[in-house]
Amino acid sequence: MMNSKSIRYYATHPVQFVEDVIKAVPNTDQKAILNSLVTDQMTSVRSGHGVGKSAVEAWAVIWFMMTRPFPKIPCTAPTQHQLFDILWAEVNKWIRNNPLLENELIWTKSKLYMRGHPEEWFAVARTSTKPDALQGFHAEHVLYIIDEASGVDDAVFEPVLGSLSTPGARLLMCGNPTQLSGFFYDSHNKNRGSYRTFHIDGRKSPQVSQDFVDMIINMYGEDSDIFRVRVAGEFPLQEDEVFIPLSLCENSIMTEYTPRKVPDLIHIGADIARFGDDKTCIGYKVDEKVDFYRKRRGQDLMKTADDIVACGEMLIKKYHWTEAIPVKIDDGGVGGGVTDRLRQMKRNQPDRFWWLDVIPVKFGQRIKHRHYYDSTTYMMAIVKRLLSTYDEEDGTKKPCELILPDDNDLVAQLSTRKYEMTETSKIRIESKKDVKKRGQHSPDEADCVLLLCLPVKSTTKKGAKAKE
Protein backbone atom coordinates (compact mmCIF):
# COMPACT_ATOMS: atom_id res chain seq x y z
CA MET A 1 0.00 0.00 0.00
CA MET A 2 1.27 3.51 -0.84
CA ASN A 3 1.75 5.94 2.04
CA SER A 4 0.06 9.36 2.12
CA LYS A 5 3.24 11.15 1.06
CA SER A 6 3.56 8.98 -2.06
CA ILE A 7 -0.11 9.45 -2.91
CA ARG A 8 0.19 13.26 -2.68
CA TYR A 9 3.24 13.18 -4.95
CA TYR A 10 1.78 10.83 -7.54
CA ALA A 11 -1.50 12.78 -7.62
CA THR A 12 0.30 15.52 -9.57
CA HIS A 13 2.91 13.29 -11.25
CA PRO A 14 1.01 10.73 -13.32
CA VAL A 15 3.98 9.85 -15.53
CA GLN A 16 6.06 8.88 -12.51
CA PHE A 17 3.11 6.86 -11.19
CA VAL A 18 2.88 4.92 -14.45
CA GLU A 19 6.62 4.25 -14.43
CA ASP A 20 7.00 3.44 -10.71
CA VAL A 21 3.73 1.75 -9.81
CA ILE A 22 2.24 0.38 -13.04
CA LYS A 23 5.75 -0.47 -14.33
CA ALA A 24 5.08 0.80 -17.85
CA VAL A 25 7.15 3.07 -20.09
CA PRO A 26 5.00 5.77 -21.72
CA ASN A 27 6.23 7.41 -24.89
CA THR A 28 6.47 11.17 -25.39
CA ASP A 29 2.86 11.59 -26.56
CA GLN A 30 1.50 9.44 -23.74
CA LYS A 31 3.45 11.43 -21.17
CA ALA A 32 2.02 14.71 -22.46
CA ILE A 33 -1.54 13.35 -22.34
CA LEU A 34 -1.10 12.09 -18.77
CA ASN A 35 0.34 15.42 -17.61
CA SER A 36 -2.57 17.30 -19.19
CA LEU A 37 -4.95 15.50 -16.82
CA VAL A 38 -3.29 17.41 -14.00
CA THR A 39 -3.14 20.85 -15.60
CA ASP A 40 -6.25 20.84 -17.83
CA GLN A 41 -9.84 19.98 -17.10
CA MET A 42 -10.68 18.77 -20.63
CA THR A 43 -8.28 16.83 -22.85
CA SER A 44 -9.08 15.70 -26.39
CA VAL A 45 -6.82 13.43 -28.47
CA ARG A 46 -7.23 12.69 -32.18
CA SER A 47 -4.98 10.05 -33.66
CA GLY A 48 -4.48 7.34 -36.23
CA HIS A 49 -4.81 3.64 -35.43
CA GLY A 50 -2.52 1.80 -33.04
CA VAL A 51 -0.77 4.74 -31.37
CA GLY A 52 -1.29 3.46 -27.79
CA LYS A 53 -4.34 5.47 -26.77
CA SER A 54 -6.02 2.50 -25.03
CA ALA A 55 -2.93 2.08 -22.85
CA VAL A 56 -2.85 5.73 -21.80
CA GLU A 57 -6.59 5.62 -21.03
CA ALA A 58 -6.10 2.54 -18.86
CA TRP A 59 -3.16 4.14 -17.04
CA ALA A 60 -5.28 7.24 -16.41
CA VAL A 61 -8.04 5.13 -14.84
CA ILE A 62 -5.62 3.35 -12.49
CA TRP A 63 -3.72 6.54 -11.60
CA PHE A 64 -6.92 8.43 -10.76
CA MET A 65 -8.24 5.49 -8.70
CA MET A 66 -5.06 5.25 -6.64
CA THR A 67 -4.42 8.95 -6.00
CA ARG A 68 -7.87 10.40 -5.23
CA PRO A 69 -10.22 9.67 -2.33
CA PHE A 70 -13.55 8.16 -3.37
CA PRO A 71 -13.31 8.97 -7.08
CA LYS A 72 -15.80 7.98 -9.75
CA ILE A 73 -14.52 7.17 -13.24
CA PRO A 74 -17.19 6.54 -15.90
CA CYS A 75 -15.71 4.99 -19.05
CA THR A 76 -17.59 4.73 -22.32
CA ALA A 77 -17.18 3.86 -26.00
CA PRO A 78 -19.61 3.39 -28.91
CA THR A 79 -19.55 -0.43 -28.86
CA GLN A 80 -19.16 -3.23 -26.36
CA HIS A 81 -16.19 -4.54 -28.33
CA GLN A 82 -14.30 -1.25 -28.08
CA LEU A 83 -15.21 -0.76 -24.42
CA PHE A 84 -14.88 -4.23 -22.94
CA ASP A 85 -12.60 -6.16 -25.30
CA ILE A 86 -10.12 -3.34 -25.74
CA LEU A 87 -10.26 -0.56 -23.11
CA TRP A 88 -11.53 -2.56 -20.14
CA ALA A 89 -9.27 -5.50 -20.96
CA GLU A 90 -6.36 -3.04 -21.10
CA VAL A 91 -7.15 -1.89 -17.55
CA ASN A 92 -7.07 -5.48 -16.36
CA LYS A 93 -3.81 -6.14 -18.18
CA TRP A 94 -1.93 -3.51 -16.15
CA ILE A 95 -3.45 -4.55 -12.82
CA ARG A 96 -2.95 -8.28 -13.32
CA ASN A 97 0.27 -9.67 -11.79
CA ASN A 98 1.05 -6.33 -10.13
CA PRO A 99 1.05 -7.17 -6.38
CA LEU A 100 0.43 -3.60 -5.21
CA LEU A 101 -2.47 -2.95 -7.58
CA GLU A 102 -4.00 -6.41 -7.18
CA ASN A 103 -4.02 -5.91 -3.40
CA GLU A 104 -5.84 -2.56 -3.64
CA LEU A 105 -8.09 -2.83 -6.71
CA ILE A 106 -10.81 -5.34 -7.60
CA TRP A 107 -11.44 -5.73 -11.35
CA THR A 108 -14.71 -7.20 -12.62
CA LYS A 109 -16.21 -7.42 -16.10
CA SER A 110 -17.82 -4.00 -15.83
CA LYS A 111 -16.43 -2.37 -12.70
CA LEU A 112 -13.13 -1.58 -11.02
CA TYR A 113 -13.28 -0.62 -7.36
CA MET A 114 -11.12 -0.03 -4.30
CA ARG A 115 -11.17 -2.99 -1.98
CA GLY A 116 -13.84 -2.44 0.65
CA HIS A 117 -15.53 0.45 -1.22
CA PRO A 118 -17.43 -1.01 -4.21
CA GLU A 119 -20.18 1.65 -4.16
CA GLU A 120 -18.11 4.75 -3.40
CA TRP A 121 -14.67 4.36 -5.00
CA PHE A 122 -14.88 2.95 -8.50
CA ALA A 123 -14.51 3.05 -12.27
CA VAL A 124 -17.35 1.67 -14.37
CA ALA A 125 -17.72 0.69 -18.04
CA ARG A 126 -20.90 1.71 -19.86
CA THR A 127 -21.49 1.71 -23.60
CA SER A 128 -22.72 4.99 -25.07
CA THR A 129 -25.77 3.48 -26.76
CA LYS A 130 -28.09 5.36 -24.38
CA PRO A 131 -28.04 9.12 -23.72
CA ASP A 132 -27.99 8.54 -19.95
CA ALA A 133 -24.81 6.42 -20.08
CA LEU A 134 -22.79 9.07 -18.21
CA GLN A 135 -25.50 10.46 -15.96
CA GLY A 136 -25.65 10.23 -12.19
CA PHE A 137 -21.97 10.44 -11.27
CA HIS A 138 -21.53 12.91 -8.43
CA ALA A 139 -18.27 13.16 -6.51
CA GLU A 140 -15.53 15.61 -5.71
CA HIS A 141 -13.20 13.69 -8.02
CA VAL A 142 -14.66 12.52 -11.35
CA LEU A 143 -12.74 11.44 -14.46
CA TYR A 144 -14.68 10.77 -17.65
CA ILE A 145 -12.92 8.51 -20.16
CA ILE A 146 -14.52 8.55 -23.62
CA ASP A 147 -12.89 6.21 -26.12
CA GLU A 148 -13.49 6.46 -29.88
CA ALA A 149 -15.20 9.75 -29.03
CA SER A 150 -15.95 10.62 -32.65
CA GLY A 151 -18.52 7.80 -32.68
CA VAL A 152 -20.28 8.85 -29.46
CA ASP A 153 -23.62 10.64 -29.81
CA ASP A 154 -23.65 14.28 -28.70
CA ALA A 155 -26.48 13.61 -26.24
CA VAL A 156 -24.13 11.43 -24.18
CA PHE A 157 -21.83 14.42 -23.59
CA GLU A 158 -24.51 16.68 -22.05
CA PRO A 159 -24.32 15.34 -18.47
CA VAL A 160 -20.52 15.47 -18.69
CA LEU A 161 -20.55 19.22 -19.20
CA GLY A 162 -22.70 19.65 -16.11
CA SER A 163 -20.35 17.56 -13.98
CA LEU A 164 -17.31 19.50 -15.15
CA SER A 165 -18.47 22.46 -13.08
CA THR A 166 -16.78 20.66 -10.17
CA PRO A 167 -13.08 21.70 -9.91
CA GLY A 168 -11.92 18.10 -9.38
CA ALA A 169 -13.67 16.78 -12.50
CA ARG A 170 -11.70 15.80 -15.59
CA LEU A 171 -12.49 14.65 -19.13
CA LEU A 172 -10.27 12.60 -21.45
CA MET A 173 -11.53 11.98 -25.00
CA CYS A 174 -9.59 9.92 -27.53
CA GLY A 175 -10.40 8.65 -31.00
CA ASN A 176 -9.90 8.52 -34.72
CA PRO A 177 -11.22 11.75 -36.28
CA THR A 178 -13.91 10.13 -38.42
CA GLN A 179 -16.76 12.68 -38.24
CA LEU A 180 -16.90 16.25 -39.56
CA SER A 181 -19.38 17.35 -36.91
CA GLY A 182 -20.21 16.69 -33.30
CA PHE A 183 -18.76 17.17 -29.84
CA PHE A 184 -15.38 15.57 -30.59
CA TYR A 185 -14.96 17.43 -33.88
CA ASP A 186 -15.79 20.74 -32.19
CA SER A 187 -13.19 20.10 -29.49
CA HIS A 188 -10.51 20.27 -32.20
CA ASN A 189 -12.09 23.14 -34.08
CA LYS A 190 -14.48 25.86 -32.91
CA ASN A 191 -14.25 24.89 -29.20
CA ARG A 192 -10.54 24.21 -29.24
CA GLY A 193 -9.83 27.06 -26.81
CA SER A 194 -11.62 25.16 -24.04
CA TYR A 195 -9.50 22.00 -24.42
CA ARG A 196 -5.96 20.77 -24.29
CA THR A 197 -5.82 19.05 -27.64
CA PHE A 198 -3.35 16.53 -29.00
CA HIS A 199 -2.81 15.22 -32.52
CA ILE A 200 -0.87 11.97 -32.89
CA ASP A 201 0.25 11.08 -36.41
CA GLY A 202 0.80 7.36 -36.83
CA ARG A 203 3.83 8.02 -39.02
CA LYS A 204 5.57 9.54 -36.02
CA SER A 205 4.39 7.08 -33.37
CA PRO A 206 6.78 4.37 -32.15
CA GLN A 207 3.73 2.11 -31.63
CA VAL A 208 2.80 2.05 -35.34
CA SER A 209 4.72 -0.21 -37.70
CA GLN A 210 6.14 1.21 -40.89
CA ASP A 211 4.69 -1.77 -42.73
CA PHE A 212 1.16 -0.66 -41.80
CA VAL A 213 1.84 2.91 -42.91
CA ASP A 214 3.37 1.75 -46.19
CA MET A 215 0.47 -0.62 -46.87
CA ILE A 216 -2.14 2.14 -46.51
CA ILE A 217 -0.06 4.54 -48.64
CA ASN A 218 0.48 1.96 -51.38
CA MET A 219 -3.15 0.90 -51.47
CA TYR A 220 -4.96 4.23 -51.11
CA GLY A 221 -2.43 7.06 -51.37
CA GLU A 222 -1.42 9.76 -48.90
CA ASP A 223 -4.14 12.06 -50.24
CA SER A 224 -6.96 9.62 -49.41
CA ASP A 225 -9.33 10.06 -46.50
CA ILE A 226 -8.64 6.52 -45.33
CA PHE A 227 -4.97 7.51 -44.90
CA ARG A 228 -5.85 10.83 -43.24
CA VAL A 229 -8.12 9.21 -40.64
CA ARG A 230 -6.50 5.84 -39.97
CA VAL A 231 -2.82 6.82 -40.19
CA ALA A 232 -2.33 10.57 -40.01
CA GLY A 233 -5.05 11.19 -37.42
CA GLU A 234 -6.60 14.03 -39.44
CA PHE A 235 -10.26 14.70 -40.13
CA PRO A 236 -11.41 13.62 -43.62
CA LEU A 237 -11.59 16.09 -46.50
CA GLN A 238 -14.57 14.44 -48.22
CA GLU A 239 -14.33 15.07 -51.94
CA ASP A 240 -17.56 16.44 -53.39
CA GLU A 241 -17.85 13.73 -56.03
CA VAL A 242 -17.63 10.83 -53.55
CA PHE A 243 -21.03 9.11 -53.24
CA ILE A 244 -20.77 7.61 -49.72
CA PRO A 245 -18.90 9.78 -47.19
CA LEU A 246 -16.27 8.13 -45.02
CA SER A 247 -18.10 9.35 -41.92
CA LEU A 248 -21.08 7.10 -42.71
CA CYS A 249 -18.83 4.03 -42.92
CA GLU A 250 -16.96 4.85 -39.72
CA ASN A 251 -20.19 5.57 -37.86
CA SER A 252 -21.56 2.22 -38.96
CA ILE A 253 -18.50 0.39 -37.64
CA MET A 254 -18.91 2.16 -34.30
CA THR A 255 -22.62 1.32 -34.01
CA GLU A 256 -23.46 -1.18 -31.28
CA TYR A 257 -25.05 -4.39 -32.52
CA THR A 258 -27.01 -6.79 -30.34
CA PRO A 259 -27.82 -9.96 -32.28
CA ARG A 260 -31.31 -11.38 -32.06
CA LYS A 261 -31.68 -14.92 -30.81
CA VAL A 262 -33.63 -15.75 -33.95
CA PRO A 263 -32.67 -13.52 -36.92
CA ASP A 264 -35.25 -12.04 -39.23
CA LEU A 265 -32.98 -12.17 -42.27
CA ILE A 266 -29.94 -14.04 -43.56
CA HIS A 267 -28.37 -13.28 -46.96
CA ILE A 268 -25.14 -14.42 -48.64
CA GLY A 269 -23.27 -12.42 -51.29
CA ALA A 270 -20.28 -13.34 -53.43
CA ASP A 271 -18.20 -11.06 -55.64
CA ILE A 272 -16.38 -13.44 -57.95
CA ALA A 273 -12.84 -13.34 -59.31
CA ARG A 274 -10.77 -16.20 -60.64
CA PHE A 275 -7.09 -15.43 -61.11
CA GLY A 276 -5.17 -12.14 -61.07
CA ASP A 277 -5.18 -9.22 -58.62
CA ASP A 278 -8.93 -9.18 -57.92
CA LYS A 279 -10.30 -11.08 -54.92
CA THR A 280 -13.24 -13.41 -54.53
CA CYS A 281 -15.18 -12.10 -51.52
CA ILE A 282 -17.88 -14.15 -49.84
CA GLY A 283 -19.90 -12.43 -47.13
CA TYR A 284 -23.10 -12.80 -45.18
CA LYS A 285 -25.61 -10.43 -43.63
CA VAL A 286 -27.57 -11.42 -40.54
CA ASP A 287 -30.23 -8.75 -39.97
CA GLU A 288 -28.19 -5.48 -39.95
CA LYS A 289 -24.75 -7.05 -39.41
CA VAL A 290 -22.31 -7.79 -42.25
CA ASP A 291 -19.32 -10.12 -41.97
CA PHE A 292 -16.92 -11.63 -44.47
CA TYR A 293 -16.73 -15.41 -44.60
CA ARG A 294 -13.78 -15.73 -46.97
CA LYS A 295 -11.56 -13.54 -49.15
CA ARG A 296 -9.15 -15.15 -51.57
CA ARG A 297 -7.10 -14.49 -54.69
CA GLY A 298 -6.42 -17.07 -57.35
CA GLN A 299 -9.24 -19.47 -56.53
CA ASP A 300 -10.98 -21.71 -59.06
CA LEU A 301 -14.74 -21.45 -59.45
CA MET A 302 -15.55 -24.95 -58.11
CA LYS A 303 -13.76 -24.15 -54.85
CA THR A 304 -15.67 -20.85 -54.63
CA ALA A 305 -18.97 -22.71 -54.98
CA ASP A 306 -17.89 -25.09 -52.21
CA ASP A 307 -17.02 -22.14 -49.95
CA ILE A 308 -20.43 -20.56 -50.51
CA VAL A 309 -22.12 -23.83 -49.57
CA ALA A 310 -19.95 -24.11 -46.45
CA CYS A 311 -20.92 -20.56 -45.48
CA GLY A 312 -24.61 -21.34 -45.85
CA GLU A 313 -24.39 -24.56 -43.85
CA MET A 314 -22.49 -22.73 -41.10
CA LEU A 315 -25.25 -20.12 -40.86
CA ILE A 316 -28.02 -22.75 -40.81
CA LYS A 317 -26.32 -24.60 -37.96
CA LYS A 318 -25.48 -21.45 -35.97
CA TYR A 319 -28.93 -19.86 -36.18
CA HIS A 320 -31.07 -23.02 -36.55
CA TRP A 321 -32.31 -21.47 -39.77
CA THR A 322 -35.21 -23.20 -41.56
CA GLU A 323 -35.88 -20.91 -44.52
CA ALA A 324 -34.25 -20.37 -47.88
CA ILE A 325 -31.14 -18.18 -47.95
CA PRO A 326 -30.79 -15.81 -50.93
CA VAL A 327 -27.29 -16.33 -52.35
CA LYS A 328 -26.58 -13.36 -54.62
CA ILE A 329 -23.78 -13.97 -57.10
CA ASP A 330 -21.88 -11.44 -59.21
CA ASP A 331 -22.95 -13.13 -62.43
CA GLY A 332 -20.91 -11.01 -64.84
CA GLY A 333 -17.80 -12.54 -66.37
CA VAL A 334 -16.52 -15.62 -64.54
CA GLY A 335 -19.25 -15.40 -61.90
CA GLY A 336 -21.64 -17.20 -64.23
CA GLY A 337 -19.66 -20.38 -63.65
CA VAL A 338 -20.34 -20.23 -59.92
CA THR A 339 -24.04 -19.62 -60.54
CA ASP A 340 -24.20 -22.68 -62.81
CA ARG A 341 -22.29 -24.87 -60.36
CA LEU A 342 -24.51 -23.96 -57.39
CA ARG A 343 -27.65 -24.65 -59.40
CA GLN A 344 -26.23 -27.99 -60.45
CA MET A 345 -25.47 -28.87 -56.82
CA LYS A 346 -29.04 -28.10 -55.84
CA ARG A 347 -30.46 -30.18 -58.72
CA ASN A 348 -28.27 -33.16 -57.81
CA GLN A 349 -28.90 -33.00 -54.05
CA PRO A 350 -32.19 -31.14 -53.41
CA ASP A 351 -32.57 -32.61 -49.91
CA ARG A 352 -29.21 -31.27 -48.78
CA PHE A 353 -29.40 -27.92 -50.57
CA TRP A 354 -33.05 -27.12 -49.83
CA TRP A 355 -31.95 -23.72 -48.50
CA LEU A 356 -29.91 -22.65 -51.54
CA ASP A 357 -31.64 -19.84 -53.43
CA VAL A 358 -29.24 -18.79 -56.18
CA ILE A 359 -29.83 -15.28 -57.49
CA PRO A 360 -27.54 -13.96 -60.26
CA VAL A 361 -26.88 -10.21 -60.27
CA LYS A 362 -25.16 -8.19 -62.99
CA PHE A 363 -23.23 -5.06 -62.04
CA GLY A 364 -23.45 -2.06 -64.36
CA GLN A 365 -26.66 -3.21 -66.04
CA ARG A 366 -28.92 -0.41 -67.29
CA ILE A 367 -32.16 -0.15 -65.31
CA LYS A 368 -35.36 1.84 -65.58
CA HIS A 369 -35.23 4.14 -62.59
CA ARG A 370 -36.08 7.78 -62.01
CA HIS A 371 -32.79 8.63 -60.28
CA TYR A 372 -30.22 5.88 -60.91
CA TYR A 373 -28.54 4.95 -64.18
CA ASP A 374 -27.62 1.31 -63.59
CA SER A 375 -27.72 -1.59 -61.15
CA THR A 376 -24.44 -0.67 -59.47
CA THR A 377 -25.67 2.85 -58.71
CA TYR A 378 -28.96 1.51 -57.41
CA MET A 379 -27.16 -0.85 -55.02
CA MET A 380 -24.82 1.91 -53.84
CA ALA A 381 -27.86 4.09 -53.12
CA ILE A 382 -29.38 1.30 -51.02
CA VAL A 383 -26.19 0.96 -48.99
CA LYS A 384 -25.97 4.72 -48.49
CA ARG A 385 -29.56 4.85 -47.26
CA LEU A 386 -28.97 2.01 -44.81
CA LEU A 387 -25.82 3.69 -43.50
CA SER A 388 -27.46 7.07 -43.07
CA THR A 389 -28.76 8.16 -39.67
CA TYR A 390 -30.95 10.87 -41.23
CA ASP A 391 -34.51 10.13 -42.28
CA GLU A 392 -35.08 12.12 -45.47
CA GLU A 393 -38.87 11.74 -45.27
CA ASP A 394 -39.43 13.45 -41.91
CA GLY A 395 -36.01 15.03 -41.29
CA THR A 396 -35.40 13.18 -38.02
CA LYS A 397 -32.53 11.06 -36.79
CA LYS A 398 -32.81 7.29 -37.23
CA PRO A 399 -30.67 4.32 -36.21
CA CYS A 400 -28.00 3.06 -38.60
CA GLU A 401 -29.50 0.04 -40.40
CA LEU A 402 -26.26 -1.50 -41.65
CA ILE A 403 -23.38 -2.55 -39.38
CA LEU A 404 -20.14 -2.95 -41.33
CA PRO A 405 -17.03 -4.87 -40.24
CA ASP A 406 -13.93 -2.82 -39.40
CA ASP A 407 -12.15 -3.62 -42.65
CA ASN A 408 -9.71 -1.12 -44.18
CA ASP A 409 -10.30 -2.34 -47.73
CA LEU A 410 -14.08 -2.20 -47.43
CA VAL A 411 -14.14 1.27 -45.85
CA ALA A 412 -11.76 2.68 -48.45
CA GLN A 413 -13.68 1.16 -51.38
CA LEU A 414 -17.06 2.42 -50.24
CA SER A 415 -15.82 5.91 -49.30
CA THR A 416 -13.78 6.62 -52.46
CA ARG A 417 -16.21 5.50 -55.16
CA LYS A 418 -17.11 8.54 -57.24
CA TYR A 419 -20.23 9.42 -59.18
CA GLU A 420 -21.38 11.70 -61.98
CA MET A 421 -24.64 13.01 -63.41
CA THR A 422 -25.60 11.73 -66.85
CA GLU A 423 -27.10 13.87 -69.61
CA THR A 424 -30.53 12.68 -68.46
CA SER A 425 -29.80 13.87 -64.90
CA LYS A 426 -29.38 10.41 -63.44
CA ILE A 427 -26.71 9.44 -60.93
CA ARG A 428 -24.09 7.04 -62.24
CA ILE A 429 -21.45 5.38 -60.04
CA GLU A 430 -18.10 4.81 -61.71
CA SER A 431 -17.52 1.26 -62.89
CA LYS A 432 -15.01 -1.15 -61.39
CA LYS A 433 -12.93 -0.66 -64.52
CA ASP A 434 -12.85 3.13 -64.01
CA VAL A 435 -11.96 2.70 -60.35
CA LYS A 436 -8.91 0.66 -61.33
CA LYS A 437 -7.96 3.21 -63.98
CA ARG A 438 -7.63 5.80 -61.19
CA GLY A 439 -5.02 3.56 -59.60
CA GLN A 440 -7.39 2.23 -56.93
CA HIS A 441 -7.75 -1.42 -56.07
CA SER A 442 -10.74 -3.38 -57.32
CA PRO A 443 -13.75 -2.74 -55.01
CA ASP A 444 -14.27 -6.44 -54.31
CA GLU A 445 -15.28 -6.16 -50.65
CA ALA A 446 -17.58 -3.23 -51.41
CA ASP A 447 -19.29 -5.09 -54.25
CA CYS A 448 -19.87 -8.03 -51.91
CA VAL A 449 -21.62 -5.68 -49.47
CA LEU A 450 -23.69 -4.21 -52.32
CA LEU A 451 -24.91 -7.70 -53.14
CA LEU A 452 -25.74 -8.41 -49.50
CA CYS A 453 -27.90 -5.30 -49.23
CA LEU A 454 -29.77 -5.73 -52.50
CA PRO A 455 -33.42 -6.63 -51.75
CA VAL A 456 -34.54 -9.66 -53.77
CA LYS A 457 -37.54 -11.89 -54.20
CA SER A 458 -36.84 -15.47 -53.25
CA THR A 459 -37.09 -18.08 -55.98
CA THR A 460 -37.35 -20.84 -53.35
CA LYS A 461 -40.53 -21.46 -51.42
CA LYS A 462 -40.43 -19.51 -48.16
CA GLY A 463 -40.37 -21.71 -45.11
CA ALA A 464 -38.91 -24.73 -46.91
CA LYS A 465 -37.38 -26.98 -44.25
CA ALA A 466 -34.62 -29.50 -44.26
CA LYS A 467 -35.66 -33.13 -44.03
CA GLU A 468 -35.12 -34.72 -40.62
SULBEL-V406121 format. One record per residue. N is the residue number from 0. RES is the residue in three letters. SS is DSSP state (A for helix, B for strand, O for the rest). Layout:
n:res:ss
N:RES:SS
N:RES:SS
This chain:
n:res:ss
0:MET:O
1:MET:O
2:ASN:O
3:SER:A
4:LYS:A
5:SER:A
6:ILE:A
7:ARG:A
8:TYR:A
9:TYR:A
10:ALA:A
11:THR:O
12:HIS:O
13:PRO:A
14:VAL:A
15:GLN:A
16:PHE:A
17:VAL:A
18:GLU:A
19:ASP:A
20:VAL:A
21:ILE:A
22:LYS:O
23:ALA:O
24:VAL:O
25:PRO:O
26:ASN:O
27:THR:A
28:ASP:A
29:GLN:A
30:LYS:A
31:ALA:A
32:ILE:A
33:LEU:A
34:ASN:A
35:SER:A
36:LEU:A
37:VAL:A
38:THR:A
39:ASP:O
40:GLN:O
41:MET:B
42:THR:B
43:SER:B
44:VAL:B
45:ARG:B
46:SER:B
47:GLY:O
48:HIS:O
49:GLY:O
50:VAL:O
51:GLY:O
52:LYS:A
53:SER:A
54:ALA:A
55:VAL:A
56:GLU:A
57:ALA:A
58:TRP:A
59:ALA:A
60:VAL:A
61:ILE:A
62:TRP:A
63:PHE:A
64:MET:A
65:MET:A
66:THR:A
67:ARG:O
68:PRO:O
69:PHE:O
70:PRO:O
71:LYS:B
72:ILE:B
73:PRO:B
74:CYS:B
75:THR:B
76:ALA:O
77:PRO:O
78:THR:O
79:GLN:A
80:HIS:A
81:GLN:A
82:LEU:A
83:PHE:A
84:ASP:A
85:ILE:A
86:LEU:A
87:TRP:A
88:ALA:A
89:GLU:A
90:VAL:A
91:ASN:A
92:LYS:A
93:TRP:A
94:ILE:A
95:ARG:O
96:ASN:O
97:ASN:O
98:PRO:A
99:LEU:A
100:LEU:A
101:GLU:A
102:ASN:A
103:GLU:A
104:LEU:B
105:ILE:B
106:TRP:B
107:THR:O
108:LYS:O
109:SER:O
110:LYS:B
111:LEU:B
112:TYR:B
113:MET:B
114:ARG:O
115:GLY:O
116:HIS:O
117:PRO:O
118:GLU:O
119:GLU:O
120:TRP:O
121:PHE:B
122:ALA:B
123:VAL:B
124:ALA:B
125:ARG:O
126:THR:O
127:SER:O
128:THR:O
129:LYS:O
130:PRO:O
131:ASP:O
132:ALA:O
133:LEU:O
134:GLN:O
135:GLY:O
136:PHE:O
137:HIS:O
138:ALA:O
139:GLU:O
140:HIS:O
141:VAL:B
142:LEU:B
143:TYR:B
144:ILE:B
145:ILE:B
146:ASP:O
147:GLU:O
148:ALA:A
149:SER:A
150:GLY:A
151:VAL:O
152:ASP:O
153:ASP:A
154:ALA:A
155:VAL:A
156:PHE:A
157:GLU:A
158:PRO:A
159:VAL:A
160:LEU:A
161:GLY:A
162:SER:A
163:LEU:O
164:SER:O
165:THR:O
166:PRO:O
167:GLY:O
168:ALA:B
169:ARG:B
170:LEU:B
171:LEU:B
172:MET:B
173:CYS:B
174:GLY:B
175:ASN:O
176:PRO:O
177:THR:O
178:GLN:O
179:LEU:O
180:SER:O
181:GLY:O
182:PHE:A
183:PHE:A
184:TYR:A
185:ASP:A
186:SER:A
187:HIS:O
188:ASN:O
189:LYS:O
190:ASN:O
191:ARG:A
192:GLY:A
193:SER:A
194:TYR:O
195:ARG:B
196:THR:B
197:PHE:B
198:HIS:B
199:ILE:B
200:ASP:O
201:GLY:A
202:ARG:A
203:LYS:A
204:SER:O
205:PRO:O
206:GLN:O
207:VAL:O
208:SER:O
209:GLN:A
210:ASP:A
211:PHE:A
212:VAL:A
213:ASP:A
214:MET:A
215:ILE:A
216:ILE:A
217:ASN:A
218:MET:A
219:TYR:A
220:GLY:O
221:GLU:O
222:ASP:O
223:SER:O
224:ASP:A
225:ILE:A
226:PHE:A
227:ARG:A
228:VAL:A
229:ARG:A
230:VAL:A
231:ALA:A
232:GLY:O
233:GLU:O
234:PHE:O
235:PRO:O
236:LEU:O
237:GLN:O
238:GLU:O
239:ASP:O
240:GLU:O
241:VAL:B
242:PHE:O
243:ILE:O
244:PRO:O
245:LEU:A
246:SER:A
247:LEU:A
248:CYS:A
249:GLU:A
250:ASN:A
251:SER:A
252:ILE:A
253:MET:O
254:THR:O
255:GLU:O
256:TYR:O
257:THR:O
258:PRO:O
259:ARG:O
260:LYS:O
261:VAL:O
262:PRO:O
263:ASP:O
264:LEU:O
265:ILE:B
266:HIS:B
267:ILE:B
268:GLY:B
269:ALA:B
270:ASP:B
271:ILE:O
272:ALA:O
273:ARG:O
274:PHE:O
275:GLY:O
276:ASP:O
277:ASP:O
278:LYS:O
279:THR:B
280:CYS:B
281:ILE:B
282:GLY:B
283:TYR:B
284:LYS:B
285:VAL:B
286:ASP:O
287:GLU:O
288:LYS:B
289:VAL:B
290:ASP:B
291:PHE:B
292:TYR:B
293:ARG:B
294:LYS:B
295:ARG:B
296:ARG:O
297:GLY:O
298:GLN:O
299:ASP:O
300:LEU:A
301:MET:A
302:LYS:A
303:THR:A
304:ALA:A
305:ASP:A
306:ASP:A
307:ILE:A
308:VAL:A
309:ALA:A
310:CYS:A
311:GLY:A
312:GLU:A
313:MET:A
314:LEU:A
315:ILE:A
316:LYS:A
317:LYS:A
318:TYR:A
319:HIS:O
320:TRP:O
321:THR:O
322:GLU:O
323:ALA:O
324:ILE:B
325:PRO:B
326:VAL:B
327:LYS:B
328:ILE:B
329:ASP:B
330:ASP:O
331:GLY:O
332:GLY:O
333:VAL:O
334:GLY:A
335:GLY:A
336:GLY:A
337:VAL:A
338:THR:A
339:ASP:A
340:ARG:A
341:LEU:A
342:ARG:A
343:GLN:A
344:MET:A
345:LYS:A
346:ARG:A
347:ASN:A
348:GLN:O
349:PRO:O
350:ASP:O
351:ARG:O
352:PHE:O
353:TRP:O
354:TRP:O
355:LEU:B
356:ASP:B
357:VAL:B
358:ILE:B
359:PRO:B
360:VAL:B
361:LYS:O
362:PHE:O
363:GLY:O
364:GLN:O
365:ARG:B
366:ILE:O
367:LYS:O
368:HIS:O
369:ARG:O
370:HIS:O
371:TYR:B
372:TYR:O
373:ASP:B
374:SER:A
375:THR:A
376:THR:A
377:TYR:A
378:MET:A
379:MET:A
380:ALA:A
381:ILE:A
382:VAL:A
383:LYS:A
384:ARG:A
385:LEU:A
386:LEU:A
387:SER:O
388:THR:O
389:TYR:B
390:ASP:O
391:GLU:O
392:GLU:O
393:ASP:O
394:GLY:O
395:THR:O
396:LYS:B
397:LYS:O
398:PRO:O
399:CYS:O
400:GLU:O
401:LEU:O
402:ILE:B
403:LEU:O
404:PRO:O
405:ASP:O
406:ASP:O
407:ASN:A
408:ASP:A
409:LEU:A
410:VAL:A
411:ALA:A
412:GLN:A
413:LEU:A
414:SER:A
415:THR:A
416:ARG:O
417:LYS:B
418:TYR:B
419:GLU:B
420:MET:B
421:THR:O
422:GLU:O
423:THR:O
424:SER:O
425:LYS:O
426:ILE:B
427:ARG:B
428:ILE:B
429:GLU:O
430:SER:O
431:LYS:A
432:LYS:A
433:ASP:A
434:VAL:A
435:LYS:A
436:LYS:A
437:ARG:O
438:GLY:O
439:GLN:O
440:HIS:O
441:SER:O
442:PRO:O
443:ASP:A
444:GLU:A
445:ALA:A
446:ASP:A
447:CYS:A
448:VAL:A
449:LEU:A
450:LEU:A
451:LEU:A
452:CYS:A
453:LEU:O
454:PRO:O
455:VAL:O
456:LYS:O
457:SER:O
458:THR:O
459:THR:O
460:LYS:O
461:LYS:O
462:GLY:O
463:ALA:O
464:LYS:O
465:ALA:O
466:LYS:O
467:GLU:O
